[in-house]
Structures are given as C-alpha cells and as structure tokens.
Amino acid sequence: MNTLTINTEAIDEAVLALLYLTLHDHFRAWKGFDWDTLNRLYERGFIGDPVGKAKSIVFTEEGLRESERLFKQYFTVSGEKPLANQA
C-alpha cells in the first residue's frame, strides 16, 4: 500500500491564497479551512490565533500581503486586477 506524503507547505500557500477570496472588513477572512492549516499559518505569523468563537480570522500585515501575492500568483490571469476588495 502506498502512503501519500502531503506537502503541507503547498496546502498552507493555497489556503492563504484562498483566504484572500473571502476578505472582508479590510483584514478579516472567513475561517472555513482545516484547523491544522490555520494553526500553521498562525504559527508562521500570517494570521491571528484562529481559536475562538469568531467565524473569521484576522490577517497580520505580513499575512495580508502574502495572501494577496499568492492569490494573484495562483488565481489571476496576467494583466487582470484581483477582486475589487470589500469595504
């Protein structure tokens, strides 16, 4: 039986990019992703502590910049602007 080795760094990048898709209130995003992944992003300083009753996470300044960069890298076509971000 083959065991798959999961590339958690790639998953973390994808989740950080997708969090940008749910950006609201300038620095918050809905936290509907795997808890282990959110915890790794917290440990790396990209988001505030995801544990709590809030249904959203808070980006750090670095996390928001990296989230936007990854979103543009993976999910936009060259020459197009990303989503007009929410107020």
CYANA upper distance limits for C-alpha pairs under 8 A (distance plus 0.5 A):
  7 ASN  CA     11 ILE  CA      7.01
  8 THR  CA     12 ASP  CA      6.47
  8 THR  CA     37 THR  CA      8.30
  9 GLU  CA     13 GLU  CA      6.74
 10 ALA  CA     14 ALA  CA      6.71
 11 ILE  CA     15 VAL  CA      6.60
 11 ILE  CA     37 THR  CA      7.99
 12 ASP  CA     16 LEU  CA      6.50
 12 ASP  CA     37 THR  CA      6.49
 12 ASP  CA     38 LEU  CA      8.48
 12 ASP  CA     40 ARG  CA      8.03
 12 ASP  CA     41 LEU  CA      7.37
 13 GLU  CA     17 ALA  CA      6.61
 13 GLU  CA     70 LEU  CA      7.46
 14 ALA  CA     18 LEU  CA      6.62
 14 ALA  CA     70 LEU  CA      8.17
 15 VAL  CA     19 LEU  CA      6.50
 15 VAL  CA     33 PHE  CA      7.83
 15 VAL  CA     37 THR  CA      8.15
 16 LEU  CA     20 TYR  CA      7.38
 16 LEU  CA     41 LEU  CA      8.23
 16 LEU  CA     63 GLY  CA      8.49
 16 LEU  CA     66 GLU  CA      8.21
 16 LEU  CA     67 SER  CA      5.67
 16 LEU  CA     70 LEU  CA      7.84
 16 LEU  CA     71 PHE  CA      8.47
 17 ALA  CA     21 LEU  CA      7.80
 17 ALA  CA     66 GLU  CA      8.42
 17 ALA  CA     67 SER  CA      5.30
 17 ALA  CA     68 GLU  CA      7.12
 17 ALA  CA     69 ARG  CA      8.19
 17 ALA  CA     70 LEU  CA      5.48
 17 ALA  CA     71 PHE  CA      4.87
 17 ALA  CA     74 TYR  CA      8.17
 18 LEU  CA     22 THR  CA      7.75
 18 LEU  CA     67 SER  CA      8.25
 18 LEU  CA     71 PHE  CA      7.19
 19 LEU  CA     23 LEU  CA      7.05
 19 LEU  CA     29 ALA  CA      6.29
 19 LEU  CA     30 TRP  CA      7.49
 19 LEU  CA     31 LYS  CA      8.11
 19 LEU  CA     67 SER  CA      7.55
 20 TYR  CA     29 ALA  CA      7.39
 20 TYR  CA     64 LEU  CA      8.15
 20 TYR  CA     67 SER  CA      6.21
 20 TYR  CA     68 GLU  CA      6.61
 20 TYR  CA     71 PHE  CA      7.12
 21 LEU  CA     29 ALA  CA      8.48
 21 LEU  CA     71 PHE  CA      8.27
 21 LEU  CA     83 LEU  CA      8.32
 22 THR  CA     29 ALA  CA      5.62
 22 THR  CA     30 TRP  CA      6.42
 23 LEU  CA     27 PHE  CA      7.11
 23 LEU  CA     28 ARG  CA      6.10
 23 LEU  CA     29 ALA  CA      4.97
 23 LEU  CA     30 TRP  CA      7.84
 23 LEU  CA     85 ASN  CA      7.68
 23 LEU  CA     86 GLN  CA      7.30
 24 HIS  CA     28 ARG  CA      5.83
 24 HIS  CA     29 ALA  CA      6.44
 24 HIS  CA     85 ASN  CA      8.07
 24 HIS  CA     86 GLN  CA      5.86
 24 HIS  CA     87 ALA  CA      7.01
 25 ASP  CA     86 GLN  CA      7.21
 25 ASP  CA     87 ALA  CA      6.04
 26 HIS  CA     85 ASN  CA      8.30
 26 HIS  CA     86 GLN  CA      7.35
 26 HIS  CA     87 ALA  CA      6.75
 27 PHE  CA     58 VAL  CA      6.33
 27 PHE  CA     59 PHE  CA      5.94
 27 PHE  CA     60 THR  CA      8.31
 27 PHE  CA     64 LEU  CA      7.50
 28 ARG  CA     56 SER  CA      6.62
 28 ARG  CA     57 ILE  CA      6.00
 28 ARG  CA     58 VAL  CA      5.07
 28 ARG  CA     59 PHE  CA      6.58
 29 ALA  CA     56 SER  CA      5.68
 29 ALA  CA     57 ILE  CA      5.91
 29 ALA  CA     58 VAL  CA      7.17
 29 ALA  CA     59 PHE  CA      8.18
 30 TRP  CA     55 LYS  CA      6.50
 30 TRP  CA     56 SER  CA      4.62
 30 TRP  CA     57 ILE  CA      6.74
 31 LYS  CA     38 LEU  CA      8.37
 31 LYS  CA     50 PRO  CA      8.15
 31 LYS  CA     55 LYS  CA      6.51
 31 LYS  CA     56 SER  CA      5.38
 31 LYS  CA     57 ILE  CA      6.27
 32 GLY  CA     55 LYS  CA      8.42
 33 PHE  CA     37 THR  CA      7.80
 33 PHE  CA     38 LEU  CA      7.46
 34 ASP  CA     38 LEU  CA      6.89
 35 TRP  CA     39 ASN  CA      6.51
 36 ASP  CA     40 ARG  CA      6.77
 37 THR  CA     41 LEU  CA      6.82
 38 LEU  CA     42 TYR  CA      6.67
 38 LEU  CA     47 ILE  CA      8.49
 38 LEU  CA     50 PRO  CA      7.10
 39 ASN  CA     43 GLU  CA      6.63
 39 ASN  CA     49 ASP  CA      7.95
 39 ASN  CA     50 PRO  CA      7.36
 40 ARG  CA     44 ARG  CA      6.67
 41 LEU  CA     45 GLY  CA      6.87
 41 LEU  CA     46 PHE  CA      5.91
 41 LEU  CA     47 ILE  CA      6.61
 42 TYR  CA     46 PHE  CA      6.21
 42 TYR  CA     47 ILE  CA      5.36
 42 TYR  CA     48 GLY  CA      6.27
 42 TYR  CA     49 ASP  CA      6.32
 42 TYR  CA     50 PRO  CA      7.69
 45 GLY  CA     60 THR  CA      7.42
 45 GLY  CA     62 GLU  CA      8.12
 45 GLY  CA     63 GLY  CA      7.46
 46 PHE  CA     59 PHE  CA      6.56
 46 PHE  CA     60 THR  CA      5.89
 46 PHE  CA     61 GLU  CA      8.20
 46 PHE  CA     62 GLU  CA      6.55
 46 PHE  CA     63 GLY  CA      4.21
 46 PHE  CA     64 LEU  CA      7.75
 46 PHE  CA     66 GLU  CA      8.40
 47 ILE  CA     57 ILE  CA      7.12
 47 ILE  CA     58 VAL  CA      6.07
 47 ILE  CA     59 PHE  CA      4.83
 47 ILE  CA     60 THR  CA      5.70
 47 ILE  CA     63 GLY  CA      6.51
 48 GLY  CA     57 ILE  CA      6.99
 48 GLY  CA     58 VAL  CA      5.83
 48 GLY  CA     59 PHE  CA      6.73
 48 GLY  CA     60 THR  CA      7.12
 49 ASP  CA     57 ILE  CA      8.02
 50 PRO  CA     56 SER  CA      8.28
 50 PRO  CA     57 ILE  CA      6.24
 59 PHE  CA     63 GLY  CA      5.87
 59 PHE  CA     64 LEU  CA      5.92
 60 THR  CA     64 LEU  CA      6.61
 61 GLU  CA     65 ARG  CA      6.86
 62 GLU  CA     66 GLU  CA      6.62
 63 GLY  CA     67 SER  CA      6.36
 64 LEU  CA     68 GLU  CA      6.65
 65 ARG  CA     69 ARG  CA      6.68
 66 GLU  CA     70 LEU  CA      6.56
 67 SER  CA     71 PHE  CA      6.52
 68 GLU  CA     72 LYS  CA      6.67
 69 ARG  CA     73 GLN  CA      6.62
 70 LEU  CA     74 TYR  CA      6.52
 71 PHE  CA     75 PHE  CA      5.96
 71 PHE  CA     76 THR  CA      7.68
 71 PHE  CA     82 PRO  CA      8.43
 72 LYS  CA     76 THR  CA      5.62
 72 LYS  CA     82 PRO  CA      6.99
 76 THR  CA     80 GLU  CA      7.11
 76 THR  CA     81 LYS  CA      7.97
 76 THR  CA     82 PRO  CA      7.00
